[in-house]
Amino acid sequence: MSATALVLIDLQNDYFPGGRYPLDGTEAAAARAGELLALARETGAGVVHVRHEMSGADAPFFERGTPGAEIHASLAPQEGEPVVVKEEVNAFLRTDLDSLLRGKGVARLVIVGAMSHMCVDAASRAALDLGYEVILAHDATATRPLSFNGTEVPSQAVQAAMMAALEFAGATVVPAAEAAAALRD
């Protein structure tokens, strides 16, 4: 693994059309993430897949052992690519993600995945707190509409607010085409 790793967060079947919790723009985000994944494999940059699992039949999505919890086939891990399984929103919390990355000398992360307002946000902020350089490919992430206190927030507004907040927090937020440069270093 190089000093840069592509971290793919929760690009699992339940977030795609036909899944238990489809997001707006998941297919387009997965296509951009797939381009970065192909580049990372070609250049020898590190690749780490993160998969969220929930226990119990009352899980709203990503129920452990179901097809919905599996990583989407278009982004399936290849042999030798680590898969970090998490049960929390933050991919670093109670997982070996940090030790895995540090053990490979990774200092810079290119982050893609879903949901922008939850797991991508939590992982990006945790990575920044842990001292990683974070490059977030905004068009390789997906989210959904939200509501608060009677106000409906369309997914485009949720996405823009999350990306603006993460950029303010210290992440470099760029399109996947620009994030690709980090995987070529």
C-alpha positions as CSV (number, residue, x, y, z in Angstrom):
1,M,0.0,0.0,0.0
2,S,1.3,3.5,-0.8
3,A,1.1,6.6,1.3
4,T,-2.3,7.2,-0.2
5,A,-5.3,4.9,0.1
6,L,-8.8,5.0,-1.5
7,V,-11.4,4.3,1.2
8,L,-14.8,3.2,-0.1
9,I,-17.5,3.6,2.5
10,D,-20.7,1.6,2.6
11,L,-21.3,1.3,-1.1
12,Q,-23.6,-1.6,-0.4
13,N,-26.7,-3.0,-2.2
14,D,-29.3,-1.5,0.2
15,Y,-28.3,2.0,-1.0
16,F,-28.9,1.2,-4.6
17,P,-32.3,1.1,-6.5
18,G,-34.2,-1.9,-5.3
19,G,-32.5,-1.9,-1.9
20,R,-34.0,-1.3,1.5
21,Y,-32.8,2.3,1.7
22,P,-31.9,3.7,-1.8
23,L,-30.1,7.0,-2.0
24,D,-30.3,9.8,-4.5
25,G,-27.4,9.5,-7.0
26,T,-26.0,6.2,-5.7
27,E,-25.4,4.8,-9.2
28,A,-23.6,8.0,-10.4
29,A,-21.5,8.1,-7.2
30,A,-20.7,4.4,-7.6
31,A,-19.6,5.0,-11.2
32,R,-17.2,7.7,-10.1
33,A,-16.0,5.6,-7.2
34,G,-15.4,2.7,-9.6
35,E,-13.2,4.9,-11.8
36,L,-11.1,5.8,-8.7
37,L,-11.0,2.1,-7.7
38,A,-9.8,1.1,-11.1
39,L,-7.1,3.8,-11.0
40,A,-6.0,2.8,-7.5
41,R,-5.6,-0.8,-8.6
42,E,-3.7,0.2,-11.7
43,T,-1.3,2.5,-9.8
44,G,-0.9,0.4,-6.7
45,A,-2.4,2.9,-4.4
46,G,-4.0,1.4,-1.3
47,V,-7.6,0.3,-1.4
48,V,-9.8,-0.3,1.7
49,H,-13.4,-1.2,1.6
50,V,-15.7,-0.4,4.5
51,R,-18.9,-2.3,5.0
52,H,-21.6,-1.4,7.6
53,E,-23.6,-4.3,9.2
54,M,-26.5,-4.1,11.6
55,S,-27.8,-6.9,13.8
56,G,-31.3,-8.2,14.0
57,A,-34.4,-8.4,11.8
58,D,-35.4,-4.9,12.9
59,A,-32.4,-3.4,11.2
60,P,-33.6,-0.7,8.7
61,F,-31.0,-1.8,6.2
62,F,-27.6,-3.5,6.0
63,E,-28.9,-6.4,8.0
64,R,-26.1,-8.8,8.7
65,G,-26.2,-11.8,6.4
66,T,-28.5,-10.3,3.8
67,P,-27.7,-9.4,0.2
68,G,-28.4,-5.8,1.0
69,A,-25.4,-5.7,3.3
70,E,-23.0,-6.9,0.6
71,I,-20.8,-4.4,-1.2
72,H,-22.3,-3.7,-4.6
73,A,-20.9,-5.9,-7.4
74,S,-19.6,-3.0,-9.4
75,L,-17.2,-2.2,-6.5
76,A,-16.5,-5.7,-5.2
77,P,-13.2,-6.2,-3.3
78,Q,-10.5,-8.1,-5.1
79,E,-8.4,-10.7,-3.4
80,G,-6.0,-8.9,-1.0
81,E,-8.1,-5.8,-0.6
82,P,-9.0,-5.4,3.0
83,V,-12.7,-5.1,4.1
84,V,-13.3,-3.3,7.4
85,V,-16.7,-4.3,8.8
86,K,-18.2,-1.8,11.2
87,E,-21.3,-1.5,13.3
88,E,-21.0,2.2,14.0
89,V,-21.4,5.3,11.8
90,N,-17.7,6.1,12.2
91,A,-15.5,3.7,10.3
92,F,-12.7,4.2,12.7
93,L,-14.8,3.5,15.9
94,R,-14.2,0.0,17.2
95,T,-12.5,-1.2,14.0
96,D,-9.0,-1.8,12.9
97,L,-9.1,0.8,10.1
98,D,-6.6,3.2,11.7
99,S,-4.1,0.5,12.6
100,L,-4.5,-1.1,9.1
101,L,-3.8,2.3,7.4
102,R,-0.9,3.3,9.7
103,G,0.6,-0.2,9.4
104,K,0.8,0.4,5.7
105,G,2.3,3.9,6.0
106,V,-0.9,5.6,4.7
107,A,-1.0,9.3,5.5
108,R,-3.5,10.5,2.9
109,L,-7.1,9.2,2.2
110,V,-9.3,9.6,-0.8
111,I,-12.7,9.0,0.5
112,V,-15.8,8.0,-1.5
113,G,-19.1,6.4,-0.5
114,A,-22.4,6.9,1.3
115,M,-24.2,8.4,3.1
116,S,-22.6,11.8,2.8
117,H,-24.4,13.1,5.8
118,M,-23.6,10.2,8.0
119,C,-20.8,7.7,7.5
120,V,-18.8,9.7,5.0
121,D,-19.0,12.7,7.3
122,A,-18.1,10.7,10.4
123,A,-15.2,8.9,8.7
124,S,-13.9,12.1,7.2
125,R,-14.0,14.0,10.5
126,A,-12.4,11.1,12.4
127,A,-9.6,10.8,9.8
128,L,-8.9,14.6,10.1
129,D,-8.9,14.2,13.9
130,L,-6.4,11.4,13.6
131,G,-4.1,13.5,11.4
132,Y,-4.8,12.1,8.0
133,E,-4.9,14.3,4.9
134,V,-8.4,13.9,3.6
135,I,-9.4,14.3,0.0
136,L,-13.1,13.8,-0.5
137,A,-14.4,13.1,-4.0
138,H,-17.8,14.8,-3.7
139,D,-19.3,13.4,-6.9
140,A,-18.4,9.9,-5.7
141,T,-20.7,10.2,-2.6
142,A,-24.4,10.0,-2.3
143,T,-27.1,11.0,0.2
144,R,-30.9,11.4,0.5
145,P,-33.4,14.1,1.4
146,L,-33.8,14.9,5.1
147,S,-36.3,16.9,7.1
148,F,-35.9,18.9,10.3
149,N,-38.5,20.8,12.3
150,G,-41.0,20.8,9.4
151,T,-38.4,21.8,6.8
152,E,-37.8,19.4,3.9
153,V,-34.2,19.4,2.8
154,P,-33.7,18.1,-0.7
155,S,-30.7,15.7,-1.2
156,Q,-28.8,18.3,-3.3
157,A,-29.0,20.7,-0.4
158,V,-27.9,18.0,2.1
159,Q,-25.0,17.1,-0.2
160,A,-23.9,20.8,-0.6
161,A,-24.2,21.5,3.1
162,M,-22.2,18.4,4.0
163,M,-19.4,19.0,1.5
164,A,-19.2,22.7,2.6
165,A,-19.0,21.6,6.2
166,L,-16.3,19.0,5.5
167,E,-14.3,21.5,3.5
168,F,-14.5,24.0,6.3
169,A,-13.3,21.3,8.7
170,G,-10.2,20.7,6.7
171,A,-10.9,18.2,4.0
172,T,-10.0,18.9,0.4
173,V,-13.4,18.5,-1.4
174,V,-13.0,18.0,-5.2
175,P,-14.5,16.1,-8.0
176,A,-13.3,12.5,-8.5
177,A,-11.4,13.6,-11.6
178,E,-9.3,15.9,-9.4
179,A,-9.0,13.4,-6.5
180,A,-7.5,10.9,-9.0
181,A,-4.3,12.9,-8.9
182,A,-3.7,11.8,-5.3
183,L,-3.9,8.1,-6.4
184,R,-1.2,8.7,-9.1
185,D,1.4,10.1,-6.6
